[in-house]
Amino acid sequence: MHLCLRNCPAFIALWLATTRLGAWMVPVDPASTSRDVESQLARVTPALGFHATSRADTYRAGLADLAEGSRPTTFALEETAADVRPGGRLRAGDGRTVAADPVAPDDRLAVMFTSGTTSQPKGVVLTQANYRHVAEAMAAAADLGADDRWLVTLPLFHANAQFYCFAPAICVGASVALTATFSASRWVVTATELAATHASLFAAPIRMILARTPAGTTPARLRHTWFAQSLGRDHHREFGDLTGTLPRQLYGMTETTEIVTADRSDPPSHELIGEPVPGRRVRLVDPATGEDVEDGTPGMILVAGERGVDLFAEYLDDPATTDRTFTVDHDGVTWLRTGDLAARTASGALRFVGRADDVIKVAGENVSLSEVEAILAQAPGVLEVAVVARPDELRDHVPVAYVVARDQAHPPTVDELAAWAGEQLTPQARPRGWHLIESLPRTSVGKVRRFEIGGGDA
């Protein structure tokens, strides 16, 4: 039996029950369209489905075209402590018990769909052992103890909240403060009110917090903050001032389960993802040849591990993609090809460069679109920015910037942005086109969907 779960307060109880029963779950973005729901249900054919009552119409629409025998039994849950369904209530402690066979470490526990920022989402198959391993490893990496408290504002269907926050908290007996929504303007106040000691965020929400936190807000007193994706130097420092501790960048992905690297320098750096955490082995290789690259040269990150333990098991019903993702060397070591690029510094720490398709050649020079975005996001009057590549007859490709202004009524001009970029970026990295737009297309955790961005030049 397996479950298809829309995000709701009952998620954690259902998650824990699933681990005990030997069933497996499919956590789903609550903002999914009916078409998304239909695709996911068709791929995983769940026995049970849970969704919030407010999203019932969307969920039912996703069921409409499925064959009668393949439709799951569904439960509508109120997003309050009184979880209900039409015609009855689900209550704990009502005397019912369920007989279940003992679970094994390699039993499937979840299928988690990737965010789909550059392609269609893939179903990442995770085992009981994956969750056990990530809980122990992440508790150690975050120096988490029973007296600590995670502030979780990222959605529960995503790996960050499950792997980095809830699983390690359960492992060591720490507490979790879970907010119903993400509020950038109140994030710092919420962290203080809930006495949080730990937090984990992506760069995009951090920039929103910096832009919308009212002046004069008393800083929080966090002890540890992770962040992923690039932050500029000024934003890194400013967020440290707001939280009481400089954030530490990490690197990991759904397929790696636990993190791979973390910046443990003192003070933390705004641009380094750090060295491999204990137990991790990493190689940087040329994507074309598979040969190790020299220090300072961007190479694809390869992560050694065991499938179904400290690496994901496989992609759901996609053996061809699974085979392309894993490689086994002549010593029998399994390596995960991440598709991400990093460069090793002289000290041995890694600097994240971007997805392989986010690094472009401009007149023969490598330019990381992620790094350009992090720098441009600090420009006066800018709230956020996305940079995409445009083919160019003379330079191979050139960057093009899509900018969201902090104040839509008084945005910066293209000339102002170009002048600022001229002072901050190398000639190859400076955008050759500028667009002022109202918002960026994003996933539910704030990642930009670059493939949805396009248009003419300004």
C-alpha positions in Angstrom: 0.0 0.0 0.0 1.2 3.5 -0.6 -0.1 7.0 0.0 -0.2 10.2 -2.1 0.0 13.1 0.4 -0.8 16.7 -0.2 0.9 19.0 2.3 -1.2 19.5 5.5 -0.7 19.4 9.3 -1.4 15.7 9.3 1.6 15.1 7.1 4.0 14.2 9.9 1.6 11.8 11.6 1.0 10.1 8.2 4.7 10.0 7.4 5.5 8.3 10.7 2.6 5.9 10.3 3.9 5.0 6.9 7.3 4.1 8.2 5.8 1.8 10.7 3.4 0.1 8.3 5.9 -0.7 5.6 3.9 1.4 3.2 5.4 4.1 1.0 4.4 7.7 0.6 4.4 10.3 -2.2 4.6 13.8 -0.8 3.1 16.2 -3.3 3.3 20.0 -3.8 0.0 21.4 -2.4 0.1 24.0 -5.2 0.0 21.3 -7.9 -2.5 21.7 -10.7 -5.1 19.1 -11.5 -2.9 18.1 -14.5 0.0 17.6 -12.1 -2.1 15.5 -9.8 -3.4 13.4 -12.6 0.2 12.7 -13.8 1.5 11.9 -10.3 -1.5 9.6 -9.5 -1.1 7.8 -12.8 2.6 7.2 -12.2 2.3 5.9 -8.6 -1.2 4.4 -8.5 -1.7 5.0 -4.7 -4.1 3.0 -2.5 -4.9 6.1 -0.4 -4.8 9.8 -1.0 -4.9 12.7 1.5 -5.5 16.3 0.6 -6.7 19.5 2.3 -10.4 20.3 2.0 -9.5 23.6 0.4 -7.9 21.7 -2.5 -10.6 19.1 -2.9 -11.7 20.3 -6.3 -8.2 20.2 -7.8 -7.6 16.8 -6.4 -10.9 15.4 -7.7 -10.2 16.9 -11.1 -6.9 15.0 -11.2 -8.8 11.8 -10.5 -11.5 12.3 -13.1 -9.7 10.8 -16.1 -8.2 7.8 -14.2 -9.7 4.4 -14.7 -12.3 3.5 -12.1 -10.2 0.7 -10.6 -7.1 2.8 -10.3 -8.5 5.6 -8.3 -7.4 5.8 -4.7 -9.6 6.1 -1.7 -9.3 9.8 -0.7 -9.5 11.6 2.6 -10.1 15.4 2.9 -8.3 16.9 5.9 -9.0 20.2 7.5 -5.8 22.2 7.9 -6.4 22.5 11.7 -6.0 20.2 14.7 -9.4 18.7 13.9 -8.6 16.7 10.8 -11.9 15.5 9.3 -13.3 13.9 6.1 -16.8 13.9 4.7 -18.8 11.3 6.5 -16.4 10.6 9.4 -13.4 11.6 11.5 -9.9 10.3 11.7 -8.9 10.2 15.4 -5.9 8.9 17.2 -6.3 6.4 20.0 -9.8 5.1 19.0 -8.8 1.4 19.6 -8.1 0.4 16.0 -4.8 -1.3 15.3 -3.2 -2.5 12.0 -1.2 -5.6 11.7 2.0 -4.9 9.7 5.0 -7.0 8.8 8.4 -5.8 10.1 10.0 -3.4 7.7 13.5 -3.9 6.2 16.2 -1.3 5.6 15.9 -1.6 1.8 12.1 -1.3 1.8 10.8 1.7 -0.2 9.5 4.5 2.1 8.9 7.4 -0.3 9.0 8.6 -3.8 9.8 12.3 -3.9 9.4 14.2 -7.1 12.2 16.6 -8.0 11.3 20.3 -8.5 11.5 20.3 -12.2 13.4 23.6 -12.7 15.1 22.5 -15.9 13.1 19.4 -17.0 10.1 17.2 -16.1 10.1 16.1 -12.4 11.7 12.7 -11.8 10.5 10.3 -9.1 13.3 9.8 -6.6 12.9 6.4 -4.8 14.0 6.5 -1.1 14.3 3.7 1.3 13.8 3.1 5.1 17.6 3.1 5.4 17.8 6.4 3.5 15.7 8.2 6.1 17.5 6.5 9.0 20.9 7.5 7.6 20.0 11.1 6.8 18.5 11.6 10.3 21.7 10.6 12.0 24.1 12.3 9.5 22.2 15.6 9.5 21.9 15.8 13.3 25.6 15.5 13.5 26.3 18.0 10.7 24.0 20.6 12.3 25.3 20.0 15.8 21.7 19.4 16.8 20.7 18.4 20.3 17.6 17.8 22.3 17.4 21.4 23.5 17.4 22.8 19.9 14.5 23.9 17.8 14.3 24.0 14.0 12.2 26.8 12.4 10.6 25.2 9.3 9.0 27.5 6.8 9.8 25.5 3.7 7.1 23.0 2.5 7.0 19.5 4.0 6.8 17.8 0.6 10.4 19.0 -0.1 13.6 17.2 0.8 15.0 20.2 2.8 12.2 20.1 5.4 12.2 16.3 5.7 15.9 15.5 5.4 17.5 18.5 7.1 15.0 19.4 9.7 12.4 16.9 10.8 14.4 13.7 10.4 17.4 14.8 12.5 15.0 16.4 15.1 13.2 13.1 15.5 16.6 11.3 15.8 17.9 13.4 18.7 14.6 14.5 20.3 14.9 18.2 19.2 11.7 20.2 18.6 10.4 21.7 15.4 8.5 25.0 15.0 6.4 24.6 11.8 4.8 27.7 10.3 1.6 27.4 8.1 3.1 29.8 5.5 6.3 31.6 4.7 6.2 35.3 5.6 9.3 37.2 4.6 8.3 40.3 6.6 7.7 38.3 9.8 10.4 35.6 9.5 12.8 37.2 11.9 10.1 38.0 14.5 8.7 34.5 14.1 12.2 33.0 14.8 12.4 35.0 18.0 8.9 34.3 19.2 9.3 30.5 18.6 12.7 30.5 20.3 14.3 28.8 17.2 18.0 27.9 17.3 18.3 26.4 13.8 16.9 27.3 10.3 17.5 26.2 6.7 16.6 28.3 3.7 17.4 28.9 0.0 19.0 32.1 -1.2 15.7 33.4 -2.8 13.7 33.4 0.5 16.7 35.0 2.3 16.7 37.9 -0.2 13.0 38.3 0.3 13.5 38.4 4.1 16.2 41.1 3.7 14.0 43.2 1.4 10.8 43.0 3.5 11.9 42.9 7.2 10.9 46.2 8.7 13.7 48.5 9.8 14.4 48.4 13.5 13.4 44.7 13.8 15.2 43.1 16.7 17.6 40.5 15.4 16.9 36.8 16.1 19.3 34.7 18.1 19.8 31.6 16.0 22.7 29.3 16.7 22.9 27.7 13.3 21.6 28.5 9.8 22.1 26.6 6.6 21.6 28.1 3.2 21.8 26.7 -0.4 22.4 28.5 -3.7 24.4 31.6 -4.1 24.3 34.7 -1.9 26.3 37.8 -2.5 28.8 39.0 0.1 26.5 41.9 1.3 23.4 39.8 1.5 25.3 37.1 3.5 26.5 39.7 6.0 23.1 41.4 6.3 21.3 38.1 6.9 23.9 37.3 9.6 23.1 40.6 11.3 19.4 39.8 11.2 19.7 36.2 12.6 22.6 36.6 15.1 24.8 34.1 13.2 26.4 34.1 9.7 24.7 31.4 7.6 26.7 28.5 6.4 26.3 27.3 2.8 25.8 23.6 2.1 25.5 21.4 -0.9 23.1 18.5 -1.3 20.2 17.3 -3.4 17.2 15.0 -3.1 19.3 12.2 -4.7 22.2 12.6 -2.2 19.7 12.5 0.7 22.1 14.0 3.4 24.3 16.9 2.4 27.6 16.4 0.6 29.6 19.4 1.6 29.2 22.2 4.2 31.2 25.3 4.9 32.7 24.9 8.4 35.1 27.8 8.2 35.2 30.5 10.8 33.8 32.9 9.9 31.6 31.2 7.2 32.1 32.3 3.6 29.4 33.6 1.3 30.8 31.8 -1.7 32.0 28.4 -0.5 30.0 25.2 -0.1 32.9 23.9 2.0 34.6 20.5 2.2 32.9 17.1 2.1 31.3 16.3 5.5 32.5 13.2 7.4 31.8 10.0 5.5 31.5 11.6 2.1 33.8 11.1 -0.9 33.7 13.6 -3.8 35.3 13.9 -7.1 35.2 16.8 -9.6 35.4 15.5 -13.2 35.3 16.9 -16.7 31.7 16.2 -17.8 32.8 15.1 -21.3 35.8 12.9 -20.4 35.1 11.8 -16.9 38.7 12.7 -15.9 39.5 14.6 -12.7 40.0 18.3 -13.1 42.7 20.5 -11.6 42.1 22.8 -8.7 40.3 26.0 -9.8 38.7 24.3 -12.9 35.0 23.7 -12.7 34.1 20.0 -12.8 31.0 17.9 -12.3 30.4 16.8 -8.7 30.5 13.0 -8.3 29.5 11.6 -4.9 30.4 8.1 -3.8 28.0 6.1 -1.7 25.6 3.1 -1.4 22.3 3.2 -3.3 19.4 3.1 -0.9 21.5 4.1 2.1 23.4 7.4 1.6 22.3 7.8 -2.0 18.8 7.4 -3.4 17.9 4.0 -4.7 16.6 4.7 -8.2 14.3 6.8 -10.3 10.8 5.5 -10.4 10.1 3.3 -13.4 13.0 4.9 -15.3 15.9 2.5 -15.4 17.6 4.3 -18.4 17.9 7.6 -16.4 19.0 5.7 -13.3 21.8 3.9 -15.3 23.0 7.3 -16.7 23.0 8.8 -13.2 25.1 6.1 -11.5 28.5 4.9 -12.5 30.7 2.2 -11.0 34.5 2.5 -11.1 37.1 -0.3 -11.5 37.3 -0.6 -7.7 33.6 -1.3 -7.5 32.7 2.1 -6.0 29.3 3.6 -7.0 29.4 7.3 -7.9 26.4 9.5 -8.4 26.7 12.0 -11.3 25.0 15.1 -9.9 24.9 17.3 -13.0 26.2 20.2 -10.8 29.6 21.9 -11.2 32.0 23.1 -8.5 35.6 24.2 -8.4 38.1 23.3 -5.7 40.1 26.1 -4.0 43.7 25.9 -2.9 42.5 25.2 0.7 40.5 22.2 -0.5 37.0 23.8 -0.1 34.6 23.8 -3.0 32.9 26.7 -4.6 29.6 26.0 -6.3 29.5 27.1 -9.9 26.0 25.9 -11.0 24.1 23.3 -12.9 26.1 22.1 -15.9 23.6 23.8 -18.2 23.8 27.0 -16.1 27.4 27.6 -17.0 27.9 29.2 -20.4 30.8 30.0 -22.7 31.1 33.8 -23.4 33.9 34.5 -25.9 35.7 31.4 -24.6 35.3 32.2 -20.9 33.1 30.2 -18.5 30.3 32.3 -16.9 28.1 31.0 -14.1 24.6 32.3 -14.4 24.0 31.5 -10.7 27.0 33.7 -9.7 25.9 36.5 -11.9 22.4 36.4 -10.4 23.8 36.5 -6.8 25.8 39.7 -7.6 23.0 41.5 -9.6 20.5 40.8 -6.8 22.5 43.2 -4.6 22.1 46.1 -7.1 20.2 49.1 -5.7 16.4 48.8 -6.2 16.5 45.1 -7.1 14.5 42.5 -5.3 15.5 39.4 -7.3 16.9 38.5 -10.7 17.2 35.6 -13.0 19.9 35.3 -15.7 19.5 33.2 -18.8 21.7 32.5 -21.8 21.1 33.8 -25.3 22.9 32.6 -28.4 25.3 35.1 -29.9 27.1 34.9 -33.2 30.3 36.5 -32.0 30.5 35.3 -28.3 28.8 31.9 -28.5 26.4 32.9 -25.7 25.7 36.0 -23.7 23.8 36.6 -20.4 20.4 38.2 -20.4 18.9 39.5 -17.1 15.3 39.5 -15.9 14.9 41.9 -13.0 12.2 42.3 -10.4 12.3 45.7 -8.7 11.8 46.2 -5.0 9.4 49.0 -5.7 7.4 48.3 -8.9 6.3 51.9 -9.1 9.9 53.2 -9.1 12.1 50.5 -10.7 15.8 51.1 -11.5 16.4 52.0 -15.2 18.2 49.8 -17.6 21.0 52.3 -17.8 21.4 52.3 -14.0 21.5 48.5 -13.9 24.0 48.3 -16.8 26.2 50.9 -15.1 26.1 48.9 -11.8 26.9 45.6 -13.6 29.8 47.3 -15.3 31.4 48.1 -11.9 30.7 44.6 -10.4 31.1 42.1 -13.1 33.8 41.0 -15.6 33.0 42.0 -19.2 32.0 38.5 -20.2 29.6 38.2 -17.2 27.7 41.5 -17.9 24.2 41.0 -19.3 23.7 42.0 -22.9 20.0 42.4 -22.4 17.8 43.6 -19.6 14.1 43.1 -18.8 12.1 44.5 -15.9 9.4 42.1 -15.0 6.8 41.8 -12.2 7.8 38.4 -10.9 9.9 35.3 -11.6 8.4 31.8 -12.3 9.4 29.7 -9.3 8.9 26.3 -7.8 7.2 26.0 -4.4 10.6 26.3 -2.6 11.7 29.4 -4.5 13.9 27.9 -7.2 13.6 29.8 -10.5 12.2 27.9 -13.5 14.7 29.3 -16.0 13.2 27.4 -18.8 10.0 29.4 -18.5 11.8 32.7 -19.0 12.1 34.3 -22.4 11.4 37.4 -24.4 13.0 40.2 -26.4 15.9 42.4 -25.3 15.7 45.8 -23.7 
